[in-house]
C-alpha cells in the first residue's frame, strides 16, 4: 500500500514537472526535494517522505494525492461504521494506536448520527400505502424510554417510521409520536382502516384510540400469554401454551372464537382472575381473526415480534453507553442510528403475497363500521378495555 501510494505521488509530480532529470520546459513547476509527512493508510498512521513541488509565483504546490491521504476525512465512514457496530469510542482510539483520538471519534460520530437523525425524521412517508403500524417502547436504563413505530406497507416491506423519547411510556409521549406520523403521511388509505399492533400498554391503546379512532388494534398474543402464565402454576402452563398456539394458528373468526373460548374455559377452571383478564381483552385479542384473513399472516400480525427484534438490535447497538445525556440530543441521535442500523437488515414479511386479502378485509371493515357504529366499537379497543 505504501509503495502504491508513493507511486501515485510520483506520477502526480511527473505530470506537474516532467520526468526526473528531464524537466518539462513548458511547465513552471519545479521539483523541490522532499520532507517528512504523515498519511493514513489502511486505518493506520504512517510517517513518510513526501516529494515537494514549487511554483515561482505561488510558492509550494500541495499535491492532491498527499492532501487526500493526510486528511482524517477518509477515516470517517470506517470510524462511524465501527461505532455503529457497537465498538466503544475509547476502544476505537486504542485500536487505532494513535491514528485518531477518542474526542475525534466522538466528533465524527456526532456528525454522522445527526445526519441519520435528519434522515429518519425528514424522509417522506406519504408515498407508501401503509397497512399496519407496530408501536412499542424501549427503556434506556433508569433515564426514560423511547417509543418506536415500525410500518408495514402494502408490499410487505418494513420501515422504521419514527420514534419519540420521553420520561415514561406515557400517553402524551405516544400521542406526540402518532401526531407526527400523521403529519408525515402515515394514515389509512381512503376507504380502509389501519391495523395497529401493540403490547398491553394502556398508554399506547389510549393514544391510538384518540389519534387514529378508526384504527383496528391487535394485542400481541405473546405478551398476553406471558401475562397469563404468571398467574398459573407450572404444571398448568404446558396446556396453556398449547391452547395459545392453537389460537395463534386459527384461521378466521369462527376458528378464532372457538380457540379463544376453549382457552378461557381452561383458565376459568384453574384461575378465575386469569380467565377474567383474558375475557376483558377479547376484542383486541381476536381483532385479526375477525378480519377472516389467511392464517399464514397470523405470525406477523398476531404479535409484535418484528418490533421486539428491532428493540433487541437497538440494545445491541447502544450496549456500550453507560450514561445518557438526556438534556441534549444524545438519545435522539442514538435512536435514529440504531433504528436505521436495524432497518438495514429488514426483509419483506413472510407470505406478503397474501396481503391483498388483508387489504380487502380492512376495506370491508371500514365499510361495515360506516354502516354500523356498533361494529366499529367491536373491532377497535378503548383505553378501558386495554
C-alpha positions in Angstrom: 0.0 0.0 0.0 2.8 2.4 0.8 4.6 1.6 -2.5 1.3 2.2 -4.4 0.8 5.5 -2.6 4.3 6.6 -3.3 3.9 5.7 -7.0 0.7 7.8 -7.1 2.6 10.8 -5.7 5.5 10.3 -8.1 3.1 10.2 -11.0 1.5 13.5 -9.9 4.9 15.1 -9.6 5.7 13.9 -13.1 2.6 15.4 -14.5 3.4 18.8 -12.9 7.2 18.9 -13.5 8.0 16.3 -16.1 10.1 13.1 -15.5 13.1 13.1 -13.2 16.2 14.8 -14.8 14.0 15.7 -17.7 12.0 18.8 -16.6 9.1 19.9 -18.7 10.3 23.2 -20.2 6.7 24.3 -20.9 5.8 24.0 -17.2 6.7 26.5 -14.5 6.6 23.8 -11.7 9.9 22.5 -10.4 10.8 19.7 -8.0 11.9 20.9 -4.6 13.2 17.8 -2.8 11.2 16.1 -0.1 10.3 16.3 3.6 8.6 14.1 6.2 4.9 13.8 6.2 2.0 11.9 7.8 -0.7 9.9 6.0 -3.4 7.4 6.9 -3.2 4.1 5.1 -5.5 1.2 5.8 -6.6 2.9 9.0 -3.1 3.3 10.4 -1.0 6.5 10.6 2.2 6.3 8.5 5.2 8.6 8.5 6.6 9.0 5.0 8.9 11.2 2.9 6.8 13.2 0.6 8.0 15.0 -2.6 7.7 18.8 -2.8 6.8 20.9 -5.8 7.3 24.7 -6.1 5.9 27.4 -8.4 7.9 30.6 -8.9 4.9 32.9 -8.1 2.6 30.7 -5.9 5.3 29.0 -3.8 4.8 25.4 -2.7 2.2 23.5 -4.6 0.2 21.0 -2.5 -0.1 17.5 -4.0 -3.7 16.4 -4.2 -2.7 12.8 -3.5 -0.9 13.7 -0.3 -3.7 16.1 0.7 -6.3 13.3 0.4 -4.2 10.7 2.3 -3.2 13.1 5.1 -6.8 14.0 5.9 -8.8 12.1 8.5 -11.8 12.5 6.3 -11.1 9.2 4.8 -11.4 7.5 8.2 -14.9 8.9 8.7 -17.0 6.1 7.3 -14.7 3.5 8.8 -14.9 5.0 12.3 -18.6 5.6 12.3 -19.1 2.1 11.0 -17.2 0.7 13.9 -19.3 2.8 16.4 -22.4 1.7 14.6 -21.5 -2.0 15.1 -21.2 -1.4 18.9 -17.5 -0.8 19.4 -16.8 1.8 22.1 -15.2 5.1 21.1 -12.4 4.6 23.6 -11.8 1.1 22.2 -11.5 2.5 18.6 -9.0 5.1 19.8 -6.9 2.3 21.4 -7.1 0.1 18.4 -6.0 2.9 16.1 -2.7 3.2 18.1 -2.6 7.0 17.9 -4.1 7.4 14.5 -7.1 9.1 16.0 -8.1 10.3 19.4 -11.3 9.5 21.4 -12.5 13.0 21.1 -12.1 12.9 17.3 -14.0 9.7 17.2 -16.8 11.3 19.2 -17.0 14.3 16.9 -17.1 12.1 13.8 -19.9 10.0 15.4 -21.9 13.1 16.4 -21.8 14.5 12.8 -22.8 11.1 11.4 -25.6 10.5 13.9 -27.1 13.9 13.3 -27.2 13.1 9.6 -29.0 9.9 10.4 -31.4 11.8 12.7 -32.3 14.2 10.0 -32.7 11.3 7.5 -35.2 9.4 9.7 -37.2 12.5 10.6 -37.3 14.1 7.2 -37.7 11.3 4.7 -41.2 11.3 3.1 -43.7 8.7 4.4 -46.7 9.7 2.3 -45.6 7.9 -0.8 -46.3 4.4 0.6 -49.6 2.6 1.3 -49.3 1.7 5.0 -51.5 -1.1 6.2 -50.1 -1.7 9.6 -48.1 0.1 12.3 -46.4 -1.5 15.3 -45.8 0.6 18.4 -43.7 -0.3 21.4 -41.3 1.3 23.8 -37.7 0.6 24.9 -36.3 1.8 28.2 -32.9 3.3 28.4 -31.7 2.4 31.9 -33.4 4.5 34.5 -33.4 7.6 32.4 -36.5 7.3 30.3 -37.7 5.4 27.3 -38.1 5.7 23.5 -41.4 4.8 21.8 -40.8 3.4 18.4 -43.1 2.9 15.4 -42.4 0.4 12.6 -44.6 0.4 9.5 -45.6 -2.4 7.0 -46.7 -1.3 3.6 -48.9 -3.0 1.1 -45.9 -4.7 -0.5 -44.9 -6.3 2.8 -41.9 -4.0 3.3 -41.0 -2.9 6.8 -39.6 0.5 7.7 -38.7 2.4 10.8 -41.1 5.3 10.7 -40.2 7.5 13.7 -39.7 7.5 17.4 -40.4 9.7 20.4 -38.3 9.9 23.6 -40.0 10.5 26.9 -39.6 10.1 30.6 -42.0 7.1 30.5 -44.2 5.3 28.0 -46.9 7.7 28.7 -50.0 8.5 26.6 -48.7 12.0 25.8 -45.4 10.6 24.5 -47.2 8.2 22.2 -49.6 10.9 21.1 -46.7 13.1 20.0 -45.3 10.3 18.0 -48.6 9.4 16.3 -49.4 13.1 15.5 -46.0 13.5 13.9 -46.6 10.3 11.8 -50.0 11.6 10.7 -48.4 14.9 9.6 -45.8 13.0 7.6 -48.5 10.9 5.8 -48.9 7.7 7.8 -52.7 7.2 7.7 -55.1 4.6 6.4 -55.9 4.8 2.7 -59.3 6.2 1.8 -62.0 3.7 2.4 -59.7 1.5 4.5 -58.6 1.1 8.1 -55.2 1.0 9.7 -54.1 -2.1 11.7 -52.1 -1.2 14.8 -50.2 -3.9 16.6 -49.1 -3.2 20.2 -48.5 -4.8 23.6 -50.8 -4.5 26.5 -49.9 -0.8 27.3 -52.9 1.2 28.2 -51.0 4.4 27.2 -50.5 3.2 23.7 -54.1 1.9 23.4 -55.4 5.3 24.6 -53.2 7.3 22.3 -54.2 5.2 19.3 -57.9 5.5 20.1 -57.6 9.3 20.3 -55.3 9.9 17.3 -56.4 7.1 15.0 -60.0 6.5 16.1 -60.8 4.3 13.1 -57.7 2.1 13.6 -58.1 -1.6 14.5 -55.9 -2.5 17.5 -54.5 -6.0 17.8 -52.9 -7.0 21.1 -49.7 -9.1 20.9 -50.6 -12.6 21.8 -47.0 -13.3 23.1 -47.4 -10.6 25.7 -50.9 -11.9 26.6 -49.6 -15.4 27.0 -46.7 -14.3 29.3 -49.1 -12.3 31.5 -51.5 -15.3 31.8 -48.6 -17.7 32.5 -47.6 -15.6 35.5 -51.0 -16.4 37.1 -50.8 -20.2 36.6 -48.9 -23.0 38.3 -46.0 -24.5 36.5 -47.9 -27.8 35.9 -50.7 -25.8 34.1 -48.5 -23.8 31.8 -47.9 -26.5 29.2 -51.5 -26.9 28.4 -52.0 -23.1 28.4 -49.1 -22.9 25.8 -50.8 -25.5 23.6 -54.1 -23.6 23.7 -52.4 -20.3 22.9 -50.6 -21.9 20.0 -53.9 -23.2 18.7 -55.3 -19.7 19.0 -52.3 -18.2 17.0 -52.8 -20.8 14.3 -56.6 -20.5 14.0 -57.8 -19.0 10.7 -60.9 -16.8 10.6 -63.4 -15.6 13.0 -65.2 -18.9 13.9 -62.0 -20.8 14.5 -60.5 -17.9 16.5 -63.6 -17.7 18.7 -63.6 -21.4 19.2 -59.9 -21.5 20.2 -60.4 -18.5 22.5 -63.4 -20.0 24.2 -61.5 -23.3 24.8 -58.6 -21.3 26.3 -61.0 -19.2 28.5 -62.7 -22.3 29.9 -59.4 -24.0 30.7 -58.3 -20.9 32.6 -61.6 -20.5 34.4 -61.3 -23.9 35.9 -57.8 -23.1 37.3 -57.6 -19.4 37.9 -60.6 -17.2 37.7 -58.6 -14.0 37.7 -56.6 -15.2 34.6 -59.8 -16.1 32.8 -61.4 -12.7 33.7 -58.2 -10.9 32.5 -58.3 -12.8 29.2 -62.0 -12.2 28.6 -61.7 -8.5 29.2 -59.2 -8.3 26.3 -61.3 -10.5 23.9 -61.9 -7.8 21.3 -58.2 -6.8 20.9 -57.1 -10.5 21.0 -59.5 -11.6 18.3 -59.2 -8.4 16.1 -57.2 -10.1 13.3 -59.1 -13.3 13.5 -62.3 -11.4 12.8 -60.9 -10.0 9.6 -61.0 -13.6 8.2 -57.6 -13.4 6.6 -55.3 -16.4 5.8 -53.7 -17.9 8.9 -50.3 -17.6 7.1 -50.4 -13.9 8.1 -51.0 -14.7 11.8 -47.3 -15.0 12.6 -46.8 -11.3 11.5 -50.0 -9.7 12.7 -50.7 -11.5 16.0 -47.5 -10.4 17.7 -45.1 -7.5 17.9 -42.1 -9.8 17.3 -40.9 -7.6 14.4 -40.5 -4.6 16.7 -39.2 -6.7 19.5 -36.4 -7.8 17.2 -35.7 -4.1 16.4 -35.6 -3.3 20.1 -33.1 -6.2 20.7 -30.9 -4.9 17.9 -31.2 -1.3 19.3 -30.0 -2.6 22.7 -27.0 -4.2 21.0 -26.3 -1.0 19.2 -26.2 1.0 22.4 -24.9 -1.5 25.0 -21.7 0.4 25.5 -23.4 3.5 26.7 -23.2 3.8 30.4 -24.7 7.2 30.9 -27.2 9.1 28.7 -27.2 12.9 28.4 -30.9 13.5 28.2 -30.5 17.3 28.2 -29.1 17.3 24.7 -29.8 15.3 21.6 -27.9 12.2 22.5 -30.9 10.0 22.9 -32.4 11.1 19.6 -29.1 10.6 17.7 -28.5 7.1 19.0 -32.2 6.1 18.5 -32.0 7.3 14.9 -28.7 5.5 14.1 -29.9 2.3 15.9 -33.2 2.2 14.0 -31.5 2.7 10.7 -28.9 0.1 11.5 -31.7 -2.4 12.4 -33.6 -1.3 9.2 -30.7 -2.2 7.0 -31.4 -5.9 7.8 -35.2 -5.7 7.1 -36.8 -8.1 4.7 -40.3 -8.5 3.5 -42.7 -10.1 5.9 -43.5 -13.8 5.3 -46.3 -14.6 2.9 -46.5 -11.0 1.8 -48.3 -12.2 -1.4 -51.4 -12.7 0.8 -51.5 -9.0 1.8 -54.2 -8.1 -0.9 -56.6 -10.3 1.2 -55.8 -8.2 4.3 -56.2 -5.0 2.4 -59.6 -6.2 1.2 -60.6 -7.1 4.8 -59.5 -3.7 6.1 -61.7 -2.0 3.4 -64.6 -4.2 4.3 -64.1 -3.4 8.0 -64.2 0.3 7.1 -67.4 -0.1 5.1 -69.0 -2.1 7.9 -68.0 0.4 10.5 -69.6 3.2 8.5 -72.8 1.3 8.2 -72.9 0.1 11.8 -71.2 2.1 14.6 -71.7 -0.9 17.0 -69.5 -3.0 14.7 -66.8 -0.3 14.8 -66.7 -0.4 18.6 -66.5 -4.2 18.4 -63.4 -4.1 16.3 -61.4 -1.3 17.9 -60.3 -1.2 21.5 -60.9 1.6 24.0 -58.5 2.6 26.7 -60.6 1.0 29.4 -60.6 -2.3 27.5 -56.8 -2.3 27.3 
